[in-house]
Amino acid sequence: MGGIVRDTYKKDEDVTKMIQEVFDNEEYKTLAYIRYEKPKLEEAYVMNLYAGRRGIFQRLFQSLIREKIINEERVSWLEGVEISICVQLSNGKWLQSVVKKRHSLGRFDLAGDIVIYSNESSKILTHPVELLELLRHEGLLKEVTEKQYHRFKIEIQNGVANLALALTGAGLRKHELTRLAHIEGIQTSLEWVVKQRKERNSFSPLAFYEQWVVEGHSLHPGAKTKLGLKVEDVVQYSPEWGATPQVAIVAVSKDYCLTTSVDTHTVTSCLFKEYEGLKSKVEKTLLDEGVRPTQFELIPVHPWQFDHTIGTLYKEEIEQKKIIPISDFCIPTQALVSFRSLAPIQNWGQKKHHIKTAVNVQTTSAVRTVSPNSVENGPSLSKILARIQVKENNFGGRFVVLQERAGTYFNPVNQQLTEDERWTQQANLACILRENPENYVNNEKEIPMVAAALLAESPISGKIIVVELIEELARQYQISNVKEAASLFINKYAQTSLPGFLTLMVRYGISLEGHMQNSVSVFRKGELVRIILRDFGGVRILPERLEKQGFQAEFYPGSSIVTDKVEHMRNIISYSVMQNHFAELITCIVRELGIDERLLWKQVVSVCTSVFGELKKDPYIAQVAIADEKALFQPMINLKELTTMRLRGDLTSNSFTKVPNPMMEWKGEIHS
């Protein structure tokens, strides 16, 4: 595809027809927007399409192999001067691509194009949809309905166009940031955030790094899918474009909403406390409408949701003055990795809550509304986890779980609504106020960043950000060998984070979904000193363990976070923490620094073994600790089937396949 774009693209008035033939509908739609709204970026977008296609192609092809959607008997690995992967097709044809490196858990890095070969000819696949169409023709997607296939195909096309768009937006921002850094003699992103933090009281290192997570989920083929958004919406509200959404406020009659809180402070009272002038604006608006301000609660609304959903879905309630927009007040925020979660722009130490809003669009694999389950469960689980952290001596200050302190959702009074209609109205006008992670950053020398940023390219040095950190750690400990520094980095990372994750699971039956988007890593001089966990959406709780420790909790009826199957609880730690966090981090370091992967996994296993050793000393939980440890180190572990779930259109339940466990213990040895 790279050759097609570079060789055929010319900037002239007669190129439209040719472009429509080269690009698919999603790419052309995005290009048309760029051409008319941001013409200076047109050439950059076209040049980024190759990277956009390859990025999604890599994720899709890898998942098709790992999840065995392409039957294992068709796949062979060719070893020689270079490694190649070969997929046997019908009629004497085969797919083949050079592989740069193979990693644990079935991961591999493609080094070149994927080519269809026959004895007479060869053809390069230029777009991931071509691969999907080929597999469908080969009969490998028989269980997928036409509707499911068409939906997934659109998701892939949308993701390709949006990845190219994200790279274009990031490239524009990087150019300006690099220029400023050069003027100030700044060499790394770490130096930049420390300097900005000292000079600008409103600068947020966390938001800075969140907005440099440009490529999204490193394994999910829908990493950049944003269905339901126009191109201009993606540009206006996405973090990779440095977006600063203006959050709207609506007032909802107390008869039409339900509120939750960890204490007596509701969403409304928190907002009144944190935003000067809001209370007077709300009171004036409501009095002007002829209603009593004390009979209303406030719900912050994402500006996209306010413009595209609120007016139509709640038209009747607005006409009845049960929902009243506060038109002359908004909250300036910065967009975060999670499209719907926003960080208010504030001075350091103000401790304004982050706001999780409802947005009726699909990003990655789910529509990002806020369910009543989440609103009701958040404060309940927050109170339990706060007590647990105290009981565990706050994990030495190294492991923090953020509280979801208050929430509100619309609760319709219309008894004629179906269950689905009721849920839709509840989930589309809802919010959660979560603690600001930067409340737990102790000084200017500590740098908080969403863990996903560790895999991102530094906009200043061009290195991967985790490499910047490893180099800083090496300087701190005066280590000249990069392998030793990387090994120490992973060891420190594991020592800081794993005791909290494993103790919560073993002793209390709570598995936090600690993947890289939910985890905020706090570094000092390249060393992880604290990890902060947010979002309870993917938590799994085994009540029997929690109750055994004296905790009684009631959660929203039918909540998926509660399970009676111990393997479901263990899967969250195995998949989100070990595979989607540590394995991704280790794979990135191996890819960048050429280190033997086993050296890094050995550090993780050593820390896990030490943590389980301490837990097994407690006779009250010794047996479950032994069982959990055995499960963590079993030869084969569950791999979440990201593409299989999307092809089935499955939004809620998880499906898994088995893969070799890089942490398997055998007489003290680590086996990949």
HELIX and SHEET records of a PDB file:
HELIX    1   1 GLY A    2  THR A    8  1                                   7    
HELIX    2   2 THR A   16  VAL A   22  1                                   7    
HELIX    3   3 ASN A   25  GLU A   37  1                                  13    
HELIX    4   4 PRO A   39  LEU A   41  5                                   3    
HELIX    5   5 GLU A   42  ARG A   66  1                                  25    
HELIX    6   6 GLU A   72  ARG A   74  5                                   3    
HELIX    7   7 SER A  104  GLY A  106  5                                   3    
HELIX    8   8 PRO A  128  HIS A  137  1                                  10    
HELIX    9   9 GLU A  146  GLU A  184  1                                  39    
HELIX   10  10 SER A  189  GLU A  199  1                                  11    
HELIX   11  11 PRO A  205  GLU A  210  1                                   6    
HELIX   12  12 VAL A  231  TYR A  237  1                                   7    
HELIX   13  13 PRO A  239  TRP A  241  5                                   3    
HELIX   14  14 LYS A  254  TYR A  256  5                                   3    
HELIX   15  15 VAL A  267  GLU A  274  1                                   8    
HELIX   16  16 LEU A  278  ASP A  288  1                                  11    
HELIX   17  17 PRO A  293  GLN A  295  5                                   3    
HELIX   18  18 PRO A  303  GLN A  305  1                                   3    
HELIX   19  19 PHE A  306  ILE A  310  3                                   5    
HELIX   20  20 GLY A  311  LEU A  313  1                                   3    
HELIX   21  21 LYS A  315  GLU A  319  1                                   5    
HELIX   22  22 PRO A  372  LYS A  391  1                                  20    
HELIX   23  23 ASN A  393  GLY A  397  5                                   5    
HELIX   24  24 GLU A  419  ASN A  428  1                                  10    
HELIX   25  25 PRO A  437  TYR A  440  5                                   4    
HELIX   26  26 ALA A  451  LEU A  455  5                                   5    
HELIX   27  27 ILE A  465  TYR A  477  1                                  13    
HELIX   28  28 VAL A  482  TYR A  508  1                                  27    
HELIX   29  29 PRO A  543  LYS A  548  1                                   6    
HELIX   30  30 VAL A  566  ILE A  572  1                                   7    
HELIX   31  31 ILE A  573  ALA A  583  3                                  11    
HELIX   32  32 GLU A  584  LEU A  593  1                                  10    
HELIX   33  33 GLU A  597  LEU A  615  1                                  19    
HELIX   34  34 ALA A  622  LEU A  632  1                                  11    
HELIX   35  35 LEU A  642  LEU A  647  1                                   6    
SHEET    1   A 4 VAL A  75  LEU A  78  0                                        
SHEET    2   A 4 ILE A  83  GLN A  88 -1                                        
SHEET    3   A 4 TRP A  94  ARG A 102 -1                                        
SHEET    4   A 4 PHE A 108  LEU A 110 -1                                        
SHEET    1   B 5 VAL A  75  LEU A  78  0                                        
SHEET    2   B 5 ILE A  83  GLN A  88 -1                                        
SHEET    3   B 5 TRP A  94  ARG A 102 -1                                        
SHEET    4   B 5 VAL A 115  TYR A 117 -1                                        
SHEET    5   B 5 SER A 122  ILE A 124 -1                                        
SHEET    1   C 3 LYS A 226  LEU A 227  0                                        
SHEET    2   C 3 GLN A 362  THR A 363 -1                                        
SHEET    3   C 3 ALA A 366  VAL A 367 -1                                        
SHEET    1   D 8 CYS A 257  SER A 261  0                                        
SHEET    2   D 8 GLU A 404  PHE A 410 -1                                        
SHEET    3   D 8 ALA A 430  ARG A 434 -1                                        
SHEET    4   D 8 HIS A 354  THR A 357 -1                                        
SHEET    5   D 8 SER A 341  PRO A 344 -1                                        
SHEET    6   D 8 ILE A 323  ALA A 335 -1                                        
SHEET    7   D 8 GLN A 246  SER A 253 -1                                        
SHEET    8   D 8 PHE A 296  VAL A 301 -1                                        
SHEET    1   E 4 PHE A 399  VAL A 401  0                                        
SHEET    2   E 4 GLU A 527  LEU A 533  1                                        
SHEET    3   E 4 SER A 519  ARG A 524 -1                                        
SHEET    4   E 4 ILE A 447  VAL A 450 -1                                        
SHEET    1   F 2 ILE A 510  SER A 511  0                                        
SHEET    2   F 2 ARG A 540  ILE A 541 -1                                        
SHEET    1   G 2 MET A 636  LYS A 640  0                                        
SHEET    2   G 2 PHE A 656  PRO A 660 -1                                        
SHEET    1   H 2 GLU A 665  TRP A 666  0                                        
SHEET    2   H 2 GLU A 669  ILE A 670 -1                                        
END                                                                             
